[in-house]
Amino acid sequence: MTCAACAARIEKNLNKLPGVHAAVNFANEKALIKFDHDSTHPEELVQSIEKAGFQVPEQTVQLQISGMTCAACANRIETVLNEIPGVRAILNPAAEIAYISFNPAITSVEQLVSAVEKAGYGANQISDDNYVKEQSRNQAAYRKELRIFWISAALTVPFMLEMIMMLTGNHNNLLPYWLQWLLATLIQFWPGRRFYISAWRTLRGGGANMDVLIALGTSMAYLFSTAVIILQLDQHVYFEASAMIITLVLLGKLMETRAKRKTSAAIETLIKLQPKTARVERDGEIIEIDINSLKNEDIFLVRSGESLPADGIVIEGSSSINEAMLTGESQPVTKQVGAKVYAATQNQHGLLKCRVTGVGKNTQLAAIIRLVEIAQGSKAPIQRMADTVSGIFVPIVIGISILTLGLTWWLTGHFVIALINAVAVLVIACPCALGLATPTAIMVGTGRGAQEGILVKNATALELAEKIQMLVVDKTGTLTEGHPSVTDIIVADEVNEHDLLQIAASLEQGSEHPLAKAVSQYASSSKIRLLAITNFASVTGSGIKADIDNASYILGSPKFLAEKGAVLDQQRITALQTEGKTVVGVAIQINESVRVIGYLAIADSLRETSIKAIQRIQNLGIDVMMLTGDNPTTAAAIAKQAGIKIFHAEVSPQNKAAEIEKIKANGQFVGMVGDGINDAPALAAANVSFAIGAGSDIAIEAADITLMRNDLMSVADAISLSRSTLHKIRQNLFFAFFYNILGIPLAAAGMLSPVIAGAAMAMSSVSVITNSLLLKRWRAGV
């Protein structure tokens, strides 16, 4: 909404619906609606607003899911949530968190939680306030599962002793059947109770998960053995199989939980960095308060060795601060009065007095945590196949098990052999490995990236970065330092340097362009007073025209001045441009005549790491192209210094996106690096985009990957991280598919006992997660 007329239009449209009385508040941008559910549904309210040309903004919520045991559970919950109108849900089985976008006009958080619970699982909303409580609950649940495992293990020890005796050639029953039955019953319905509960909830909700397979397989072995005892059949009993399968699966789930917790270690580390208290100045006194009591404009003090409690601006003192947790840069950053400081960074030495500019959710640290959480909760395109397979996996395995039972019984004539093979098929199948293959690698990869100052917006960006064939880079602020300065002042005979600089700085006043800032800063350092301007007109990326004291002046690129009819000193201009300097001309317009009164040469040096970064990117097999609004001579000089062979000069900001589209039209996968507002359209047009962290908020918002360091080397690091992460994902998926493709036929052929099959199943998920955790070894700059 932009005005009261918008509110009136929405209100009118809503009130046309039967049984609706709506009042739209333009000030707070909310609609209070009373309606009759029998006459109008919530979806119709939203549709009415959208037909009027407006939108009801979505809200997001994170739900901590409990009761999941495998990827099939995750698929079931995701399906249930996405069936709710207006809901888009992604469930990360590794973190056991559902990331949900929903329309509050149609759905509430309570409905989302209720839907999960109806599917047979638990759900709690995650917020900053209950994060610590959630961690405590998880730890308590883990300790409970650990106790249950040890009970199961203790009850299983006699069976293990009997199996060892059998391996030594002693086939006499060490344990009488009645004792085997007692121990197996305790295991089956005490530690194994969780499998029945989970299986029942899942089946009641219309799905099937790994617990269905475990409950079915162990029950078959247990019930058959019980029947042998009751009916006094001349058959061997398989209580040890059902007991050891349950114990091994419980062990595997414990190991899986521990490993999964390690995948989110990066976020936990970030959360723990912020101090619990702050030392603030109140009424002339220094007092220590809880960090949650800090407010904007408070004055806080930080001593040597302490972490900063909030974002702020230094108002007194000087020091160096370790910002590695934000940028990955190990070298401390010097801070003087007026410098920005950030929460959780560490003061190295000296006392700093700062004014709070951001607390709690509004700090840079909180923004990083949110971004990492969103990235870890998103799904990469490569995961789609695994999700599809996981969704139908359990029913297929049950079908294979039934087929194994029937065929083996028919071919061998031995029901017991057929039964054991069928049980082995059930317990070796593992949809968990498929479900964890991608998200665990994404969690570790994005976490490592955050620790190195590489913030990935979503998993798709992380996957696509490895496909880049052409990397397009901006010049100013990306290849160069972004701090240009005036190096040469050339004046006409009738004008002195002071007057030329005064005119140029007056024309440039208020502009945020780096070249304009360079002129303004040079004039300010020379203590030159700015003049008032009128009739200001600007041509983006070319120049300015304005009046000063009833005289008309033009400032801009040589090409812009030439288009206005000015005669240029091309030889002098070319000499400056060949040195990599940008030339800005100033001219006076009298009637139709335009006469140049001087030139300013401005230089912006290459970053120290740009040359090495370009070489490293090219060594990765990626072509690099520079796009700049500068003239061809200056662009050629900078490109040569940086080692870039492909460049386009005099490209206006609005045409950068068009250049990106041209490259894409030629079939190349394009990445774009930029730092300014003018780069935003080009960043949005690229297949994958990178924003230098010190750049504008708009550029960072448009980019897929934000680089906290002002260093092109971080782009090479991000691409390297993408390739390493995707390599792990492919390894995980290969292992998960190979394991099931190989294990299920071997079990069906009778080549694996149920106990070995259970052990293999328990370890498959752990193996996938452990492989993902190897990503922690990834290092930037390598």
C-alpha positions in Angstrom: 0.0 0.0 0.0 1.3 3.5 -0.9 -1.6 5.7 0.2 -5.0 5.8 1.8 -6.7 5.1 -1.6 -5.0 1.7 -1.5 -6.5 1.0 1.9 -9.9 2.1 0.7 -9.7 -0.1 -2.4 -8.7 -3.2 -0.4 -11.5 -2.5 2.2 -14.1 -2.1 -0.6 -13.1 -5.4 -2.2 -13.2 -7.3 1.0 -16.6 -5.9 2.0 -18.0 -7.2 -1.2 -17.6 -10.8 0.0 -20.6 -12.3 1.8 -20.6 -12.1 5.5 -17.4 -10.0 5.6 -16.9 -6.7 7.5 -13.4 -5.4 7.0 -11.5 -2.3 8.2 -8.1 -1.6 6.7 -5.6 0.5 8.6 -3.2 2.3 6.3 -0.9 3.4 9.1 -0.1 0.0 10.4 -0.8 -1.8 7.1 -3.2 -4.3 8.7 -6.7 -5.4 7.9 -9.1 -6.3 10.8 -11.7 -8.7 9.3 -14.8 -10.2 10.8 -16.3 -12.9 8.6 -18.7 -15.8 8.6 -16.9 -19.1 8.0 -20.0 -20.6 6.4 -20.1 -17.8 3.8 -16.5 -17.0 3.2 -13.2 -19.0 3.6 -9.9 -17.4 4.6 -8.5 -18.3 1.2 -11.1 -16.1 -0.5 -10.0 -13.1 1.7 -6.5 -13.5 0.5 -7.6 -13.9 -3.1 -9.7 -10.7 -2.8 -6.7 -8.7 -1.6 -4.5 -10.2 -4.4 -7.1 -9.3 -7.1 -6.9 -5.7 -5.8 -3.2 -5.8 -6.7 -1.8 -6.3 -3.2 -0.4 -9.1 -1.2 -0.7 -10.5 2.3 3.0 -11.0 3.3 4.1 -14.4 4.3 5.4 -15.2 7.8 8.1 -17.7 8.5 8.5 -20.1 11.5 10.8 -22.8 12.5 9.5 -25.9 14.2 11.7 -28.3 16.1 10.4 -31.8 15.2 10.6 -34.8 17.6 9.8 -38.4 16.9 11.5 -38.6 13.5 13.6 -41.7 12.9 14.4 -41.6 9.2 14.1 -39.8 5.9 10.6 -41.3 5.3 9.4 -39.5 8.4 10.8 -36.2 7.0 9.0 -36.7 3.7 5.8 -37.5 5.5 5.9 -34.4 7.7 6.9 -32.2 4.7 4.0 -33.6 2.6 1.5 -33.1 5.5 2.6 -29.5 6.0 2.7 -28.6 2.3 -0.9 -29.9 1.9 -2.1 -27.0 4.1 -3.3 -24.1 2.0 -0.7 -21.3 1.7 2.1 -23.3 3.3 5.6 -24.0 1.9 7.6 -26.2 4.1 11.1 -27.7 3.9 12.2 -30.2 6.5 15.9 -30.7 7.3 16.1 -34.3 8.7 19.7 -33.7 9.9 18.7 -30.8 12.1 15.2 -32.1 12.7 13.9 -28.6 12.0 11.0 -27.6 9.6 11.4 -24.3 7.9 7.9 -23.0 7.1 6.6 -20.1 5.1 2.9 -19.6 5.6 0.1 -17.1 5.0 -1.1 -15.9 8.5 -4.5 -15.0 7.0 -5.1 -18.7 6.2 -3.0 -20.6 8.6 -1.7 -20.2 12.2 1.4 -21.7 13.9 -1.0 -23.7 16.1 -2.5 -25.3 12.9 1.0 -26.2 11.7 2.0 -27.8 15.0 -1.4 -29.6 15.1 -0.8 -31.0 11.6 2.6 -32.4 12.6 1.2 -33.9 15.7 -1.7 -35.6 13.7 1.0 -37.2 11.5 2.3 -38.8 14.7 5.2 -36.5 15.6 6.0 -33.7 18.0 6.6 -30.0 17.1 7.7 -27.0 19.1 8.2 -23.5 17.7 11.8 -22.3 17.8 12.7 -18.7 18.7 15.7 -16.9 20.0 14.2 -17.0 23.5 13.8 -20.8 23.7 16.9 -21.9 21.7 18.8 -22.7 24.9 15.7 -24.5 26.3 15.5 -26.5 23.1 19.1 -27.5 23.4 18.5 -28.6 27.0 15.5 -30.6 25.9 17.6 -32.3 23.2 20.3 -33.1 25.7 17.8 -34.6 28.1 16.2 -36.7 25.3 19.7 -37.9 24.3 20.5 -39.0 27.9 17.2 -40.8 28.0 17.9 -42.6 24.8 21.4 -43.5 26.1 19.9 -45.1 29.2 17.5 -47.1 27.1 20.4 -48.3 24.9 22.4 -49.5 27.9 19.4 -51.4 29.2 19.0 -53.0 25.9 22.7 -53.7 25.6 22.8 -55.3 29.1 19.9 -57.6 28.2 21.6 -58.5 24.9 24.9 -59.6 26.5 23.7 -63.2 27.2 22.7 -63.6 23.5 26.2 -62.3 22.5 27.8 -64.9 24.8 25.8 -67.7 23.2 26.7 -66.5 19.7 30.4 -66.5 20.7 30.0 -70.1 22.0 28.4 -71.1 18.7 31.3 -69.6 16.7 33.7 -71.7 18.8 31.9 -74.9 17.8 29.7 -75.3 20.9 26.2 -75.6 19.6 24.6 -76.6 22.9 22.1 -73.9 24.1 23.8 -71.9 26.8 20.5 -70.2 27.5 17.3 -72.2 28.0 14.5 -71.2 25.7 12.4 -69.7 28.5 15.2 -67.4 29.5 15.8 -66.4 25.9 12.1 -65.7 25.5 12.1 -63.5 28.7 15.2 -61.5 27.7 13.9 -61.0 24.2 10.4 -60.0 25.4 11.9 -57.3 27.7 14.0 -56.0 24.8 11.2 -56.2 22.3 8.7 -54.3 24.3 10.9 -52.0 26.5 13.8 -50.5 24.5 12.0 -51.7 21.3 8.7 -50.0 22.3 9.8 -46.8 20.6 9.7 -48.6 17.2 6.2 -49.7 17.7 5.0 -46.3 18.8 6.7 -44.5 15.9 5.5 -47.1 13.4 1.9 -46.8 14.6 1.9 -43.0 14.5 3.3 -43.1 11.0 0.9 -45.7 9.7 -2.0 -43.9 11.3 -0.9 -40.7 9.5 -0.9 -42.5 6.2 2.8 -42.9 5.8 5.6 -45.5 6.4 9.1 -45.0 7.8 12.1 -47.0 8.9 10.5 -47.9 12.2 7.8 -49.8 10.3 10.6 -51.9 8.8 12.3 -52.5 12.2 9.1 -53.2 14.0 7.9 -55.6 11.3 11.3 -57.4 10.9 12.0 -57.9 14.6 8.4 -58.9 15.3 8.5 -61.6 12.7 11.7 -63.1 14.3 10.3 -62.7 17.8 6.8 -64.1 17.1 8.2 -67.0 15.1 10.6 -68.0 17.9 7.7 -67.6 20.4 5.6 -70.0 18.3 8.4 -72.5 18.3 8.4 -72.6 22.1 4.7 -72.6 22.6 4.0 -75.2 19.9 7.2 -77.2 20.8 8.3 -77.2 17.1 11.6 -78.8 16.1 13.1 -75.5 14.9 15.8 -73.1 16.0 14.7 -69.9 17.7 15.9 -66.5 16.6 15.4 -64.4 19.7 19.1 -63.3 19.4 18.3 -61.8 16.0 15.4 -59.6 17.2 17.2 -58.6 20.3 20.5 -57.7 18.7 18.8 -55.8 15.8 17.0 -53.6 18.3 20.2 -53.0 20.3 22.3 -52.3 17.2 19.7 -49.9 15.7 19.5 -48.0 19.0 23.3 -47.7 19.0 23.2 -46.5 15.4 20.6 -43.8 16.2 22.7 -42.6 19.2 25.7 -42.3 17.0 23.7 -40.6 14.3 22.3 -38.1 16.8 25.8 -37.3 18.1 27.1 -36.8 14.5 24.1 -34.7 13.5 24.7 -32.4 16.4 28.2 -31.8 15.1 26.9 -30.7 11.8 25.3 -27.7 13.4 28.3 -26.9 15.5 29.0 -23.7 13.5 25.8 -22.1 14.6 26.1 -23.2 18.2 29.6 -21.6 18.2 28.3 -18.3 16.9 25.5 -18.2 19.5 27.9 -18.9 22.3 30.3 -16.0 21.2 28.1 -13.2 22.5 28.7 -12.3 26.2 25.9 -12.6 28.8 26.5 -9.2 30.4 27.5 -5.7 29.3 29.2 -2.9 31.2 27.3 0.3 30.5 27.4 3.9 31.6 24.2 5.0 33.4 23.9 8.4 35.1 27.7 8.8 35.2 28.2 5.4 36.8 29.5 2.1 35.2 27.2 -0.8 36.0 27.0 -4.4 34.7 23.7 -5.4 33.3 22.2 -8.4 31.5 22.8 -8.2 27.8 19.0 -8.4 27.1 18.6 -5.1 28.9 20.8 -3.2 26.5 19.0 -0.6 24.4 20.0 1.5 21.4 22.0 4.6 22.3 23.3 3.0 25.5 27.0 3.7 26.1 29.0 0.5 26.8 32.6 -0.1 27.7 34.8 -2.9 26.6 38.1 -3.7 28.2 41.1 -5.5 26.7 40.3 -9.2 26.0 36.5 -8.8 26.3 33.9 -9.5 23.7 31.6 -6.8 22.5 28.0 -7.2 23.7 26.3 -5.3 20.8 26.9 -3.5 17.5 28.0 0.1 18.0 30.1 3.0 17.1 33.3 4.0 18.9 32.9 7.3 20.6 36.1 7.2 22.7 39.4 5.3 22.7 41.3 3.2 20.1 42.1 -0.5 19.8 42.3 -3.4 17.5 39.5 -5.9 17.3 39.5 -9.5 16.2 36.6 -9.9 13.7 37.5 -13.4 12.5 34.2 -14.8 13.6 32.4 -12.3 11.2 34.8 -12.2 8.3 37.2 -15.1 8.7 40.0 -12.6 8.5 42.7 -13.5 11.2 44.3 -10.0 11.2 42.9 -7.7 13.9 41.2 -4.5 12.6 42.2 -1.1 14.0 39.3 0.9 15.5 39.3 4.6 16.1 36.6 7.1 17.0 33.7 6.8 14.5 34.5 3.2 13.5 31.8 0.5 13.5 32.1 -2.4 15.9 30.2 -5.6 16.1 28.7 -7.9 18.7 30.8 -10.9 19.8 34.0 -9.6 18.2 36.9 -9.5 20.6 38.8 -6.4 21.8 42.5 -7.1 21.6 43.9 -4.2 23.7 42.9 -0.8 25.0 39.6 0.5 26.4 36.8 1.3 24.0 33.7 3.4 24.8 30.9 2.7 22.2 27.3 3.8 21.5 24.9 0.9 20.8 23.5 0.8 17.3 22.1 -2.7 17.3 21.1 -5.2 20.0 19.7 -8.8 20.0 18.1 -9.7 16.7 19.4 -6.5 15.1 23.1 -7.2 15.3 25.4 -8.4 12.5 25.9 -11.6 14.4 22.2 -12.3 14.6 21.8 -11.6 10.9 24.6 -14.1 10.1 23.0 -16.7 12.3 19.6 -16.2 10.6 21.2 -16.5 7.2 23.1 -19.6 8.0 20.0 -21.2 9.5 18.0 -20.4 6.4 20.7 -21.8 4.2 21.0 -25.0 6.3 17.2 -25.4 6.1 17.0 -25.0 2.4 17.1 -27.8 -0.2 19.6 -28.2 -3.0 18.2 -29.3 -6.4 20.4 -32.4 -6.2 18.3 -33.6 -3.2 15.1 -34.0 -5.3 16.0 -37.5 -6.5 16.8 -38.8 -3.0 13.5 -37.2 -1.7 11.5 -39.0 -4.4 13.1 -42.3 -3.6 12.8 -41.9 0.1 9.1 -41.2 -0.2 8.4 -44.6 -1.8 11.2 -46.6 -0.3 9.5 -48.3 2.7 6.5 -49.7 0.7 8.9 -51.0 -1.9 11.1 -52.7 0.7 8.1 -54.3 2.3 7.0 -55.6 -1.1 10.5 -57.0 -1.7 10.5 -58.7 1.7 7.1 -60.3 1.0 8.4 -61.4 -2.4 11.5 -62.8 -0.8 9.5 -64.7 1.7 7.3 -66.3 -1.0 9.9 -67.0 -3.6 12.5 -68.5 -1.1 9.8 -70.7 0.5 8.6 -71.9 -2.9 12.2 -72.5 -4.2 13.7 -74.1 -1.1 10.7 -75.5 0.6 12.0 -74.1 3.9 9.8 -71.5 5.6 12.4 -70.7 8.3 15.0 -69.8 5.7 12.5 -67.8 3.8 11.5 -66.0 7.0 15.1 -65.1 8.0 15.8 -63.8 4.5 12.7 -61.6 4.6 13.6 -60.2 8.0 17.2 -59.5 6.7 15.6 -57.5 3.8 13.5 -55.5 6.2 16.3 -54.6 8.6 19.1 -53.8 6.1 17.1 -51.3 4.1 17.9 -47.7 5.2 16.1 -44.7 3.8 17.9 -42.6 6.4 21.2 -42.6 4.5 19.4 -41.2 1.5 17.6 -38.5 3.5 20.8 -37.4 5.3 23.2 -37.4 2.3 22.5 -33.9 1.2 21.3 -31.9 4.2 24.2 -32.9 6.4 26.8 -31.8 3.8 24.9 -28.6 3.3 24.9 -27.9 7.1 28.6 -28.5 7.5 29.4 -26.6 4.2 27.4 -23.5 5.0 28.7 -23.6 8.6 32.3 -23.7 7.5 31.6 -20.9 5.0 30.1 -18.7 7.7 33.3 -19.3 9.8 35.3 -18.0 6.8 33.1 -15.0 6.1 31.2 -16.7 3.2 27.4 -16.4 3.8 25.3 -18.5 1.5 21.7 -17.5 1.1 20.4 -21.0 0.2 21.5 -24.5 -0.7 20.7 -23.8 -4.4 23.3 -21.1 -4.6 25.9 -23.4 -2.9 25.2 -26.1 -5.5 25.2 -23.8 -8.5 28.4 -22.0 -7.6 30.4 -25.0 -8.8 28.9 -24.7 -12.3 30.2 -21.2 -13.0 32.0 -21.0 -16.4 32.3 -17.2 -16.7 32.8 -14.9 -13.7 31.9 -11.3 -14.3 33.5 -8.7 -12.0 32.9 -5.1 -11.4 36.0 -2.8 -11.3 35.5 -0.2 -8.6 35.3 -1.7 -5.1 35.6 -5.2 -6.4 38.9 -5.4 -8.2 40.1 -2.1 -6.8 40.2 -0.8 -3.2 37.0 1.2 -3.8 38.7 4.3 -2.4 39.7 6.4 -5.4 41.6 9.6 -5.0 42.4 12.7 -7.1 46.0 12.4 -8.5 46.1 15.1 -11.2 44.5 18.5 -11.7 44.9 20.0 -15.2 43.5 23.5 -15.8 42.9 25.8 -18.7 44.9 29.0 -18.9 42.1 31.3 -17.5 41.2 29.0 -14.5 43.3 28.1 -11.5 43.3 24.8 -9.6 41.3 26.2 -6.7 38.4 27.4 -8.9 38.4 24.2 -10.9 38.3 22.0 -7.8 35.6 24.3 -6.2 33.4 24.0 -9.3 33.9 20.2 -9.6 33.3 19.5 -5.9 30.2 21.8 -5.9 28.7 19.9 -8.8 29.5 16.5 -7.2 28.1 17.4 -3.8 25.6 14.9 -2.5 26.6 12.1 -5.0 27.4 8.7 -3.6 29.5 7.6 -6.6 33.1 6.7 -5.5 34.6 9.1 -8.0 32.3 11.9 -6.7 33.4 11.1 -3.2 37.1 11.3 -4.3 36.6 14.8 -5.6 34.6 15.9 -2.5 37.2 14.5 -0.1 40.1 16.1 -2.0 38.2 19.5 -1.9 37.5 19.0 1.8 41.1 18.3 2.6 42.0 21.5 0.7 39.4 23.4 2.8 37.6 24.5 -0.3 34.1 26.0 0.3 31.3 24.5 -1.8 29.0 26.7 -3.9 25.3 26.5 -4.2 24.0 24.8 -7.4 20.7 25.1 -9.3 19.0 23.4 -12.2 20.8 20.1 -11.4 20.5 17.3 -14.0 22.3 14.0 -13.9 22.9 11.3 -16.6 23.6 8.1 -14.6 27.1 6.8 -15.4 28.0 9.7 -17.7 27.9 13.1 -16.1 26.2 16.1 -14.5 24.9 19.5 -15.6 24.1 22.3 -13.2 24.2 26.1 -12.8 26.6 28.0 -10.4 26.2 31.8 -10.1 24.2 32.0 -13.3 26.8 30.1 -15.3 26.1 26.6 -16.7 28.7 23.8 -16.0 29.0 20.3 -17.3 31.1 17.6 -15.5 31.5 14.1 -16.7 33.5 11.6 -18.8 35.4 12.8 -21.8 32.9 11.0 -24.0 30.0 12.8 -22.3 31.6 16.2 -22.8 32.4 15.4 -26.4 28.7 14.5 -27.0 27.8 18.0 -25.6 30.1 19.6 -28.2 33.3 20.2 -26.2 36.7 20.0 -27.8 39.0 17.7 -25.8 42.8 17.4 -25.3 42.7 13.8 -26.4 46.5 13.3 -26.2 46.6 14.3 -22.5 43.5 12.3 -21.7 44.9 9.2 -23.3 48.2 9.5 -21.5 46.4 9.6 -18.1 44.1 6.7 -19.0 47.0 4.6 -20.1 48.2 4.9 -16.5 44.9 3.3 -15.3 43.5 6.6 -14.2 39.9 7.8 -14.8 39.6 11.3 -16.3 36.7 13.6 -15.4 36.3 16.8 -17.5 34.8 20.1 -16.4 33.3 22.5 -19.0 31.4 25.7 -19.0 28.5 26.2 -21.4 27.9 29.7 -22.8 24.9 29.7 -25.1 25.5 26.8 -27.5 29.3 26.7 -26.9 30.9 24.2 -24.5 34.5 24.9 -23.5 36.6 22.6 -21.3 38.1 24.4 -18.3 40.0 21.5 -16.9 40.4 17.8 -16.1 40.7 15.8 -12.9 42.5 12.4 -13.0 41.3 9.9 -10.4 43.0 6.6 -9.6 41.8 3.6 -7.6 44.5 1.1 -6.9 44.0 -2.7 -7.3 43.5 -4.7 -4.1 46.6 -6.5 -3.1 45.0 -9.8 -3.5 43.1 -9.2 -6.8 45.9 -10.4 -9.1 46.3 -13.7 -7.2 42.5 -14.1 -6.9 42.0 -13.7 -10.6 44.8 -16.2 -11.3 43.3 -18.7 -8.8 39.8 -18.4 -10.3 41.2 -18.9 -13.8 43.1 -22.0 -12.5 39.7 -23.4 -11.5 38.8 -23.4 -15.2 36.7 -20.3 -15.0 36.9 -17.3 -17.5 36.9 -13.9 -15.9 35.3 -10.8 -17.5 35.5 -7.2 -16.2 32.5 -4.9 -16.8 33.1 -1.2 -16.1 31.7 2.2 -16.9 35.2 3.5 -17.4 36.6 4.3 -20.8 38.3 1.6 -22.9 41.9 2.9 -22.3 41.6 2.9 -18.5 39.7 -0.4 -18.5 42.4 -2.0 -20.6 45.1 -0.8 -18.2 43.3 -2.1 -15.1 42.5 -5.4 -16.9 46.1 -5.9 -17.9 47.3 -5.2 -14.3 44.8 -7.7 -12.9 45.5 -10.4 -15.6 42.0 -10.2 -17.1 41.8 -10.9 -20.8 38.1 -10.2 -21.4 36.6 -6.8 -20.5 33.9 -4.4 -21.7 34.2 -0.7 -21.0 31.7 2.2 -21.0 29.0 -0.2 -19.8 26.3 1.8 -18.0 24.8 0.4 -14.8 21.5 -0.4 -16.5 23.4 -2.3 -19.3 25.4 -4.5 -17.1 22.4 -6.8 -16.6 22.0 -6.9 -20.4 25.6 -8.0 -20.8 25.0 -10.8 -18.3 22.0 -11.9 -20.3 24.1 -12.0 -23.5 26.6 -14.3 -21.9 23.8 -16.6 -20.6 22.3 -16.6 -24.1 25.6 -18.0 -25.4 25.1 -21.0 -23.2 27.6 -20.1 -20.4 26.8 -20.4 -16.7 27.5 -16.9 -15.3 28.6 -15.7 -11.9 28.7 -12.0 -11.0 30.6 -10.1 -8.3 29.7 -6.6 -7.3 29.5 -4.2 -4.4 27.3 -1.3 -5.3 23.7 -0.3 -5.7 24.4 -0.1 -9.5 25.4 -3.7 -9.5 22.1 -5.0 -8.1 20.4 -5.6 -11.5 23.4 -7.4 -12.8 23.7 -9.5 -9.6 20.0 -10.5 -10.0 20.5 -11.4 -13.7 23.4 -13.8 -13.0 23.0 -17.5 -12.4 25.0 -17.1 -9.2 25.9 -13.7 -7.6 28.4 -12.6 -5.0 28.3 -9.4 -3.0 31.4 -8.0 -1.4 30.4 -7.5 2.3 31.3 -3.9 2.6 29.0 -3.1 -0.4 25.5 -1.7 -0.3 22.6 -3.4 1.5 20.8 -3.6 -1.9 23.7 -5.5 -3.5 23.9 -7.9 -0.6 20.1 -8.4 -0.7 20.3 -9.2 -4.5 23.2 -11.6 -4.2 23.1 -15.3 -3.6 26.4 -15.3 -1.6 27.7 -12.5 0.6 31.4 -12.2 1.2 32.2 -10.6 4.5 35.8 -9.8 3.5 36.5 -7.1 0.9 38.6 -9.5 -1.0 38.0 -11.2 -4.4 39.9 -14.2 -3.0 36.7 -15.0 -1.1 35.0 -15.6 -4.4 37.5 -18.3 -5.2 37.0 -19.7 -1.7 33.2 -19.8 -2.2 33.5 -21.7 -5.5 36.0 -24.1 -3.8 33.6 -24.6 -0.9 30.8 -25.3 -3.4 32.8 -27.9 -5.2 33.9 -29.6 -2.0 30.4 -29.7 -0.7 28.9 -31.0 -3.9 31.7 -33.6 -4.0 30.7 -34.8 -0.5 27.0 -34.8 -1.5 27.7 -37.0 -4.5 29.8 -39.4 -2.4 27.0 -39.6 0.2 24.3 -40.3 -2.4 26.5 -42.9 -4.2 27.1 -44.6 -0.9 23.5 -44.5 0.2 22.2 -45.8 -3.2 25.0 -48.4 -3.5 24.4 -49.6 0.0 20.7 -50.2 -0.5 21.1 -51.5 -4.1 23.8 -54.0 -3.0 22.5 -54.8 0.6 18.8 -55.6 -0.2 19.6 -58.2 -3.0 22.3 -59.9 -0.8 19.8 -60.1 2.1 17.1 -61.4 -0.2 19.5 -64.1 -1.5 20.2 -65.2 2.1 23.8 -64.0 2.1 23.4 -61.8 5.1 22.1 -62.8 8.5 19.5 -60.4 10.1 22.0 -59.4 12.8 24.7 -58.4 10.3 22.0 -56.7 8.2 20.8 -54.7 11.3 24.4 -53.7 12.1 25.0 -52.6 8.5 21.8 -50.6 8.5 22.6 -48.9 11.8 26.0 -47.8 10.5 24.9 -46.6 7.1 23.5 -43.3 8.3 26.5 -42.8 10.6 28.9 -43.3 7.7 27.1 -40.7 5.6 27.1 -38.1 8.4 30.7 -38.9 9.2 31.7 -38.3 5.6 29.9 -35.0 5.6 31.7 -34.0 8.8 35.0 -34.4 6.8 34.0 -31.1 5.2 35.2 -29.4 8.4 38.7 -30.0 7.1 38.0 -27.6 4.2 40.2 -24.5 4.4 39.9 -21.1 2.7 42.7 -20.1 0.4 43.6 -23.7 -0.6 
